[in-house]
Each structure stands twice: as structure tokens, then as C-alpha cells.
Amino acid sequence: MRQIPATTFALLVVICSPLVAQDNQPRQRPDPFQQFFTLPGIEFSKEQQPKVEELRKEFAPKLADNQNKWNAVFTQEQLQARREAQQKARDAGKQGQELRDAVDAAVKLTDQQQKQRAALQEERNKLTAEIRTRLTALLTDEQRARIRQPQRVQDQFPPTHADVKYGKHDRNVMDVWLAKSDKPTPVLVSIHGGGFQGGNKSVDAGLLRQCLDSGISVAAITYRFSSQAIAPASFTDSARAVQYLRHNAKEWNIDPQRFAATGGSAGAGISLWLGFHDDLADPDNQDPVLRQSTRLTCTMVTAGQTSYDPRFIRQLFPDSDTYKHPALARLFDVDLGKLDDLSEEKYRLFEECSPLHHLTKDDVPAMLSYGGSLDQEVTNVNVGIHHARFGKALKDKMDELGIRCIVSAGGRVLGDGDHVSTIDFLKQEFRMTK
């Protein structure tokens, strides 16, 4: 073997040493909480950066403590099941709430674990909300104007027909995505939430993509706010949107016999109302749209209210002021502090707008999902108005009537219901699977 001269060897050591030293140095791990100390579209100035760093020093330890407690909730077996379920769900193209539901179903948390997780999630939400508030306070007026809004699904997937007018009011509009098919397609109607006083036409991007890939068309609608017209305006607007879609069934290659509705919160309540209400078709109406049926095939909703009757809600949450939620007061234009002294007309209106009030044995299957567990503590009216007890009350009645009802609360399916994904439930009810 040829020997390397001593001078050459020494030179190589000098040249290579920095590289060796650099490789041996521990690599700096990325900050796991970096996302919490940024604002979309904002670059903090040199004067602002020290204040952002102060916030990081104050809140990062609190976030780390919360994360450590969160990880400690799970057993090693559950953590492994969680990782495997996440990968499997992603491979299947699941996103958002559908992905989370699949993971929660695989982990199978105990009731105690669900309580711990709900409390930790609430704690993190408060921390992140305070961080964002204090970051926003640092901004100049120019920076505030530049804060980027979340990308609309319409920007990701342009609708086939945008801003279609289905009624007279300015908010009676819809976006329609038509699935490519030689045969008439089923339709999923997406109804936005927002306490009947906010929101716009929207649909989960992952669900939209799954529907179109499966040959299901989608329509995202808006309706009048309670500040523009009290109940039942938002409900009847949504019913008209369904009728308008059916009116255009032939032109848009839609199957009028297969309609479903989905939504969250207020959109969930409207969807359930449509699913259970008697058909609003008026065959002799001069308006051809109103001659169409409002009936559905099924509903799939999240964080939904199954009744908007404040008397029912008071019984459901006897130790809470949930029944006095401001959104309900505005929806019905009433003083809920005088619930027992209202006119009979208002009580009839409560019942008319409550899905449970209309439920009969000939109504359609429903799938409901709630983030919190059935025994989640009702710490405020917002927790109460989105509580899984609403789903449990509906399931009890639907079980009695023999109607399929799947309720998931905190990742656990109540009763003997079968855990299926949203898209699979939809395809089953549309008879698209064998």
C-alpha cells in the first residue's frame, strides 16, 4: 500500500476537521411551536421582533407543558395505533375532520382520557387565542390590512357554476360543482354555520374532492342572516336552494331522487331540519321552483343542534345558561330571560325550527359528529350549544323509530352504531356501494 506523506496527511486533517466537527455537532431541532408566533402574510419588523421573542419566552413553556400532558394521556399502544391510523387515513386521501375521526376511532380513548383531552384542548385554545391577540396588537394598520385570510375552497377548486341566484335576496346564492358522469349524479348540499348571523357558502375541501371523485355533485349555499330576517327565514331559504337544484336537475345532470345535506353548527341544524321536515313542495304554486320537493336521502353534520327550542335546551342543560345563547335570542327575536312568559306564536316558532320536533318514522338516516365527549363539562354557553348531548337526544329517538343514526362524540361512537367515514356513509345511503 502506498503511504501518504506526513505533510499531506496533516494538511488533510486540517482541511477535513471543520467538516467533521460540523457533522458531530448536535443539529438544532425545529421549534415545534413556531407556528403559534406567526401571523399569515406578516413579516415582523426589527422593532417588533424583540417583542415577539418576549411572547415566545412567556408562552412556549406553557405550550410545551400542555403538549407533554397531552402526550401523557395516551398509552404506548394507543400512540402506535394513532400513528398507523394517521398514515392509513392519509393514504386513503382523508383530510380534516374525516382524518381526525378515523384516528380517534382507532385510538379508542377511555371516558377518563376523553375528559383529560378535552380539558387540555380547551387550555391550548385559550393559550393560542391570547398569543394571537397579543401578536395582532403589535401590528401597524398597514400590517393588519395585509393579514391573509384562509384560502377559500372556491379558489382551490373553481365551481362549475359560481354565485348562482336561487332566490330574491342578495344572500340567496350558491356555488355548484358538477361531477363528471354519464348518468345523473347525486347531490350534496353544504350549508354553512355561523350562529345564523355570519358565514358564507363553503364546503370542506377534502370532502368536496372525495365527492367529485365519487361522482357526487356538490352545492354550497348561503341564506339570510337573523339580522336580516328572523326564523324561519334561514331554514326556508335553504329549502328553496334544494328546490332550485331539483328544478335544474335535467340541465345539470342531477338525480332528483338522491339529495343529502351537510354542515356544521347552524348549518348542521338546518340540514337536520331539512332531513326531518315534511315535504315543503307546493304542486300548484305559480313559482316552478316551489313545486319541487325538499326531501333528502340523508344528512351528515358536525357540532349540530338537534333542537332550537330554548325550553328543550334548558332541560338538556339544567345547570347552564346555554338556552340563553345570544344567537338563539337573535334568531327568534325574543328575550330569553322571559322564556316562560312568551307568546304562543313564539313557542310554535321554536318548535317549527327544531329538527327533533319534526322527526317521524319515515325520515332519513343521520350521521352526527361532536368534538367533545358526551360528559364534557359545560363551562360556557358556546360549549353547551355544540355539545354531544344534542346528538344523544336525537339518537335515542331515532333508535326508537328504527332509523339509522350514527353519533360520534370525542372520537367514540355512541351505542351500537357502526363507525364509517363521511364519504362512505354518503355513498352507502346513495346506494353507490355494493
C-alpha positions as CSV (number, residue, x, y, z in Angstrom):
1,M,0.0,0.0,0.0
2,R,1.3,3.4,-0.9
3,Q,1.9,5.6,2.2
4,I,0.6,9.2,2.4
5,P,3.4,11.7,3.3
6,A,3.1,13.1,6.8
7,T,2.8,16.7,5.5
8,T,0.0,15.7,3.1
9,F,-1.8,13.8,5.9
10,A,-1.5,16.8,8.3
11,L,-3.0,19.1,5.6
12,L,-5.9,16.7,5.0
13,V,-6.6,16.7,8.8
14,V,-6.7,20.5,8.8
15,I,-8.9,20.7,5.8
16,C,-11.3,18.0,6.9
17,S,-11.5,18.8,10.6
18,P,-14.1,21.6,10.3
19,L,-16.4,19.3,8.3
20,V,-16.0,16.5,10.9
21,A,-16.6,18.9,13.7
22,Q,-19.7,20.3,12.0
23,D,-21.1,16.8,11.5
24,N,-20.6,15.9,15.1
25,Q,-22.3,19.0,16.4
26,P,-25.9,18.3,17.5
27,R,-28.4,19.5,14.9
28,Q,-30.8,22.2,16.1
29,R,-34.3,20.9,16.3
30,P,-37.0,23.0,14.7
31,D,-39.2,24.9,17.1
32,P,-42.4,22.9,17.4
33,F,-44.4,25.9,18.4
34,Q,-43.1,28.3,15.7
35,Q,-46.5,28.4,14.0
36,F,-48.1,29.9,17.1
37,F,-45.9,33.0,17.0
38,T,-46.5,33.9,13.4
39,L,-49.4,35.6,11.5
40,P,-50.2,34.6,7.9
41,G,-48.8,37.1,5.4
42,I,-47.0,39.2,8.1
43,E,-43.2,39.8,8.4
44,F,-42.4,41.4,11.7
45,S,-40.1,44.4,11.7
46,K,-36.8,44.6,13.6
47,E,-38.6,46.7,16.2
48,Q,-41.4,44.1,16.6
49,Q,-39.2,41.0,16.7
50,P,-37.9,41.5,20.2
51,K,-41.5,41.8,21.5
52,V,-42.4,38.6,19.6
53,E,-39.4,36.9,21.2
54,E,-40.7,38.0,24.6
55,L,-44.0,36.4,23.8
56,R,-42.3,33.2,22.8
57,K,-40.3,33.1,26.1
58,E,-43.5,33.6,28.0
59,F,-45.8,31.2,26.2
60,A,-43.5,28.4,24.7
61,P,-43.0,26.7,28.2
62,K,-46.8,26.8,28.7
63,L,-47.4,25.2,25.3
64,A,-44.7,22.6,25.9
65,D,-46.2,21.7,29.3
66,N,-49.6,21.4,27.6
67,Q,-48.1,19.1,24.9
68,N,-46.4,16.9,27.4
69,K,-49.6,16.5,29.3
70,W,-51.4,15.7,26.0
71,N,-48.9,13.0,25.1
72,A,-49.2,11.5,28.6
73,V,-52.9,10.9,28.1
74,F,-52.2,8.1,25.6
75,T,-50.7,4.7,26.3
76,Q,-47.9,3.4,24.1
77,E,-50.3,1.1,22.4
78,Q,-52.6,4.0,21.6
79,L,-49.8,6.1,20.3
80,Q,-48.8,3.3,17.9
81,A,-52.4,2.9,16.8
82,R,-52.6,6.6,16.3
83,R,-49.6,6.7,14.1
84,E,-50.8,3.8,12.0
85,A,-54.3,5.2,11.7
86,Q,-52.9,8.6,10.6
87,Q,-50.9,7.1,7.9
88,K,-53.7,4.8,6.7
89,A,-56.1,7.7,6.6
90,R,-53.7,9.9,4.7
91,D,-53.1,7.1,2.2
92,A,-56.8,6.9,1.7
93,G,-56.9,10.6,0.9
94,K,-58.7,11.7,4.1
95,Q,-58.3,15.2,5.4
96,G,-59.6,17.5,8.1
97,Q,-62.4,16.2,10.3
98,E,-62.7,12.9,8.5
99,L,-59.0,12.2,9.2
100,R,-59.4,13.1,12.8
101,D,-62.5,10.9,13.2
102,A,-60.6,7.9,11.7
103,V,-57.7,8.4,14.1
104,D,-60.0,8.8,17.1
105,A,-61.8,5.7,16.2
106,A,-58.6,3.7,16.1
107,V,-57.2,5.0,19.3
108,K,-60.3,4.2,21.4
109,L,-59.9,6.6,24.3
110,T,-61.5,5.8,27.6
111,D,-64.0,8.2,29.1
112,Q,-61.4,9.5,31.5
113,Q,-58.9,10.1,28.7
114,Q,-61.6,12.0,26.7
115,K,-62.1,14.3,29.7
116,Q,-58.4,14.9,30.0
117,R,-58.0,15.6,26.3
118,A,-61.0,18.0,26.2
119,A,-59.6,20.0,29.1
120,L,-56.1,20.1,27.6
121,Q,-57.5,21.2,24.2
122,E,-59.5,24.0,25.8
123,E,-56.4,25.1,27.7
124,R,-54.4,25.2,24.4
125,N,-57.1,27.1,22.6
126,K,-57.0,29.8,25.3
127,L,-53.2,30.0,25.1
128,T,-53.2,30.3,21.3
129,A,-56.0,32.8,21.3
130,E,-54.1,35.0,23.8
131,I,-50.9,34.7,21.7
132,R,-52.7,35.8,18.5
133,T,-54.4,38.7,20.3
134,R,-51.1,40.0,21.6
135,L,-49.3,39.5,18.3
136,T,-52.1,41.3,16.5
137,A,-51.7,44.2,19.0
138,L,-48.1,44.6,17.8
139,L,-49.2,45.3,14.2
140,T,-49.3,48.5,12.3
141,D,-52.5,49.5,10.5
142,E,-50.8,48.6,7.2
143,Q,-49.9,45.1,8.5
144,R,-53.4,44.5,9.8
145,A,-54.7,45.2,6.3
146,R,-52.3,42.5,4.9
147,I,-53.3,39.7,7.2
148,R,-54.1,36.9,4.7
149,Q,-57.4,35.2,5.0
150,P,-57.7,31.4,4.7
151,Q,-57.8,30.2,1.2
152,R,-61.4,29.7,0.0
153,V,-62.3,26.2,-1.3
154,Q,-63.6,28.0,-4.4
155,D,-60.0,29.2,-5.1
156,Q,-58.6,25.7,-4.9
157,F,-61.5,24.1,-6.9
158,P,-63.3,26.6,-9.1
159,P,-67.0,25.7,-9.2
160,T,-68.8,24.8,-12.4
161,H,-71.3,27.5,-11.7
162,A,-70.5,30.3,-9.3
163,D,-72.8,32.7,-7.5
164,V,-76.0,31.3,-8.9
165,K,-79.0,33.1,-7.7
166,Y,-81.7,30.8,-6.3
167,G,-83.9,33.4,-4.7
168,K,-84.7,37.1,-4.5
169,H,-82.4,38.1,-1.6
170,D,-78.8,39.1,-2.1
171,R,-77.7,36.1,0.1
172,N,-79.7,33.6,-1.9
173,V,-76.8,32.4,-3.9
174,M,-74.9,29.1,-4.4
175,D,-71.8,27.7,-5.9
176,V,-72.2,24.4,-7.8
177,W,-69.6,21.8,-8.6
178,L,-70.9,19.2,-11.1
179,A,-69.3,15.8,-11.1
180,K,-68.4,14.3,-14.4
181,S,-70.7,11.4,-15.2
182,D,-72.7,9.9,-18.0
183,K,-75.6,9.3,-15.5
184,P,-77.4,11.8,-13.3
185,T,-75.4,12.4,-10.2
186,P,-76.4,12.5,-6.5
187,V,-76.0,15.9,-4.9
188,L,-74.6,17.0,-1.5
189,V,-75.8,20.4,-0.3
190,S,-73.3,22.1,2.0
191,I,-74.9,24.7,4.4
192,H,-72.5,26.9,6.3
193,G,-72.6,27.7,10.1
194,G,-72.1,30.9,11.9
195,G,-74.8,31.2,14.5
196,F,-77.4,32.3,11.9
197,Q,-75.6,35.7,11.8
198,G,-72.3,35.0,9.9
199,G,-70.6,32.7,7.4
200,N,-70.6,32.2,3.7
201,K,-71.0,29.4,1.2
202,S,-68.4,26.8,1.9
203,V,-67.6,23.1,1.9
204,D,-64.7,21.1,3.3
205,A,-62.1,20.8,0.5
206,G,-61.3,17.2,1.3
207,L,-65.0,16.2,1.2
208,L,-65.5,18.2,-2.0
209,R,-62.7,16.3,-3.7
210,Q,-63.9,12.9,-2.5
211,C,-67.5,13.7,-3.7
212,L,-66.4,14.8,-7.1
213,D,-64.1,11.7,-7.4
214,S,-67.0,9.5,-6.4
215,G,-69.4,11.0,-8.9
216,I,-71.3,13.2,-6.4
217,S,-72.1,16.8,-7.3
218,V,-71.9,19.5,-4.6
219,A,-73.6,22.8,-4.0
220,A,-72.6,25.3,-1.3
221,I,-75.3,27.7,-0.3
222,T,-75.9,30.9,1.7
223,Y,-79.0,32.1,3.4
224,R,-80.4,35.2,5.1
225,F,-78.8,36.1,8.5
226,S,-81.0,36.5,11.6
227,S,-80.1,40.2,11.5
228,Q,-81.8,40.4,8.1
229,A,-84.8,38.2,8.8
230,I,-85.6,36.2,11.9
231,A,-86.5,32.5,11.8
232,P,-87.6,30.6,9.8
233,A,-86.0,32.6,7.0
234,S,-82.7,30.8,7.1
235,F,-84.5,27.5,7.1
236,T,-86.9,28.2,4.3
237,D,-84.1,29.8,2.2
238,S,-82.1,26.6,2.4
239,A,-85.2,24.6,1.5
240,R,-85.6,26.8,-1.6
241,A,-82.0,26.1,-2.5
242,V,-82.7,22.4,-2.6
243,Q,-85.8,23.0,-4.7
244,Y,-83.8,25.2,-7.1
245,L,-81.3,22.4,-7.6
246,R,-84.0,20.0,-8.3
247,H,-85.6,22.5,-10.7
248,N,-82.3,22.4,-12.7
249,A,-81.8,18.6,-12.4
250,K,-82.1,17.9,-16.1
251,E,-79.8,20.8,-17.2
252,W,-77.2,19.9,-14.6
253,N,-77.4,16.1,-14.9
254,I,-78.6,15.8,-11.3
255,D,-80.5,12.8,-9.9
256,P,-83.5,14.4,-8.1
257,Q,-84.1,11.3,-6.0
258,R,-80.7,11.4,-4.3
259,F,-80.0,14.6,-2.2
260,A,-78.1,14.9,1.0
261,A,-77.2,17.9,3.2
262,T,-74.2,18.6,5.4
263,G,-73.0,21.5,7.6
264,G,-71.6,22.5,11.0
265,S,-73.4,24.2,13.9
266,A,-76.2,26.3,12.4
267,G,-75.6,24.6,9.0
268,A,-76.0,21.2,10.8
269,G,-79.3,22.2,12.4
270,I,-80.7,23.4,9.1
271,S,-79.5,20.2,7.4
272,L,-81.3,18.1,10.0
273,W,-84.4,20.2,9.8
274,L,-84.5,19.6,6.0
275,G,-84.0,15.9,6.7
276,F,-86.9,15.6,9.1
277,H,-89.4,18.2,8.0
278,D,-92.4,17.3,5.9
279,D,-92.0,18.0,2.2
280,L,-92.5,21.7,1.5
281,A,-93.3,21.2,-2.2
282,D,-96.4,23.2,-3.3
283,P,-97.5,21.5,-6.6
284,D,-99.9,24.3,-7.5
285,N,-97.5,27.2,-6.9
286,Q,-97.0,29.7,-9.7
287,D,-93.3,29.6,-9.0
288,P,-92.0,26.4,-10.6
289,V,-89.1,26.2,-8.1
290,L,-91.5,25.9,-5.2
291,R,-93.3,23.0,-6.8
292,Q,-90.1,20.8,-6.2
293,S,-89.6,18.5,-3.3
294,T,-87.4,19.5,-0.3
295,R,-86.9,15.9,0.9
296,L,-83.4,14.4,1.4
297,T,-81.8,11.0,1.3
298,C,-79.6,11.5,4.4
299,T,-77.7,14.1,6.5
300,M,-74.2,14.2,7.8
301,V,-73.4,17.1,10.2
302,T,-70.9,18.3,12.8
303,A,-71.4,20.0,16.2
304,G,-75.1,20.3,15.4
305,Q,-78.1,21.3,17.4
306,T,-81.0,18.9,17.1
307,S,-83.4,21.4,18.6
308,Y,-83.5,25.2,18.7
309,D,-86.4,25.2,21.3
310,P,-84.9,27.1,24.3
311,R,-87.3,25.1,26.6
312,F,-85.8,21.9,25.4
313,I,-82.2,23.2,25.7
314,R,-82.9,24.3,29.3
315,Q,-84.0,20.8,30.1
316,L,-80.9,19.4,28.3
317,F,-78.5,21.6,30.3
318,P,-80.3,22.3,33.6
319,D,-77.2,23.8,35.2
320,S,-76.3,26.1,32.3
321,D,-77.5,29.2,30.6
322,T,-77.0,27.6,27.2
323,Y,-80.7,28.2,26.4
324,K,-80.0,31.9,26.7
325,H,-77.3,31.8,23.9
326,P,-77.3,35.2,22.2
327,A,-77.6,33.6,18.8
328,L,-80.9,32.0,19.8
329,A,-82.3,35.3,21.1
330,R,-81.5,37.0,17.8
331,L,-82.7,34.0,15.7
332,F,-86.2,34.3,17.3
333,D,-86.1,38.0,18.3
334,V,-87.0,37.2,21.9
335,D,-85.8,38.0,25.5
336,L,-84.9,34.5,26.7
337,G,-84.7,35.8,30.2
338,K,-88.6,35.7,30.0
339,L,-88.8,32.3,28.4
340,D,-91.8,31.3,30.4
341,D,-93.8,34.4,29.5
342,L,-93.6,34.5,25.7
343,S,-96.5,34.4,23.3
344,E,-97.8,31.1,21.9
345,E,-96.7,32.3,18.5
346,K,-93.1,32.3,19.7
347,Y,-93.4,28.8,21.2
348,R,-94.8,27.5,17.9
349,L,-91.9,29.1,16.1
350,F,-89.4,27.4,18.4
351,E,-91.0,24.0,17.5
352,E,-91.2,24.8,13.8
353,C,-87.4,25.4,13.6
354,S,-86.4,22.4,15.7
355,P,-85.4,19.2,13.8
356,L,-86.4,16.9,16.7
357,H,-89.9,18.3,16.6
358,H,-90.4,17.0,13.0
359,L,-88.8,13.6,13.4
360,T,-91.1,10.7,12.3
361,K,-90.5,7.1,11.4
362,D,-90.4,7.8,7.7
363,D,-87.5,10.2,8.0
364,V,-83.9,9.8,6.7
365,P,-80.7,8.5,8.3
366,A,-78.3,10.9,10.0
367,M,-74.7,10.9,10.9
368,L,-73.5,13.4,13.6
369,S,-70.0,14.2,14.9
370,Y,-69.0,16.1,18.0
371,G,-65.5,17.1,19.1
372,G,-66.2,16.7,22.8
373,S,-67.3,13.7,24.8
374,L,-70.8,13.0,26.0
375,D,-69.9,14.0,29.5
376,Q,-67.8,17.1,28.5
377,E,-68.2,19.8,31.2
378,V,-70.3,22.7,30.0
379,T,-68.1,25.6,31.0
380,N,-69.9,28.2,28.9
381,V,-72.8,28.6,26.5
382,N,-70.6,28.0,23.4
383,V,-69.6,24.6,24.7
384,G,-73.2,23.8,25.5
385,I,-74.7,24.8,22.2
386,H,-72.3,22.4,20.4
387,H,-72.5,19.6,22.9
388,A,-72.8,15.9,22.1
389,R,-76.0,15.7,24.3
390,F,-77.9,17.1,21.3
391,G,-76.8,14.1,19.3
392,K,-77.6,11.7,22.1
393,A,-81.1,13.1,22.3
394,L,-81.6,12.6,18.6
395,K,-80.1,9.1,18.5
396,D,-82.4,7.9,21.4
397,K,-85.4,9.0,19.4
398,M,-84.2,7.7,16.0
399,D,-83.3,4.3,17.6
400,E,-86.8,4.0,18.9
401,L,-88.1,4.7,15.4
402,G,-85.7,2.3,13.8
403,I,-83.9,4.9,11.7
404,R,-80.2,4.6,11.2
405,C,-78.3,7.2,13.3
406,I,-74.6,7.3,13.9
407,V,-73.3,9.7,16.6
408,S,-69.6,10.2,17.3
409,A,-68.6,12.1,20.4
410,G,-64.9,12.7,21.2
411,G,-64.0,10.0,18.7
412,R,-66.2,7.4,20.2
413,V,-69.4,6.1,18.5
414,L,-72.4,6.1,20.9
415,G,-74.3,2.9,21.4
416,D,-74.1,0.2,18.8
417,G,-73.6,2.4,15.8
418,D,-71.0,1.5,13.2
419,H,-68.1,3.8,12.6
420,V,-67.8,4.8,9.0
421,S,-66.3,7.8,7.2
422,T,-68.4,10.7,6.0
423,I,-67.9,9.8,2.3
424,D,-68.6,6.1,2.9
425,F,-71.8,6.9,4.8
426,L,-72.9,9.2,1.9
427,K,-72.2,6.5,-0.7
428,Q,-74.0,3.9,1.3
429,E,-77.1,6.0,1.6
430,F,-76.9,7.0,-2.1
431,R,-76.7,3.2,-2.9
432,M,-73.4,3.7,-4.6
433,T,-71.7,0.8,-2.8
434,K,-72.5,-2.9,-3.0
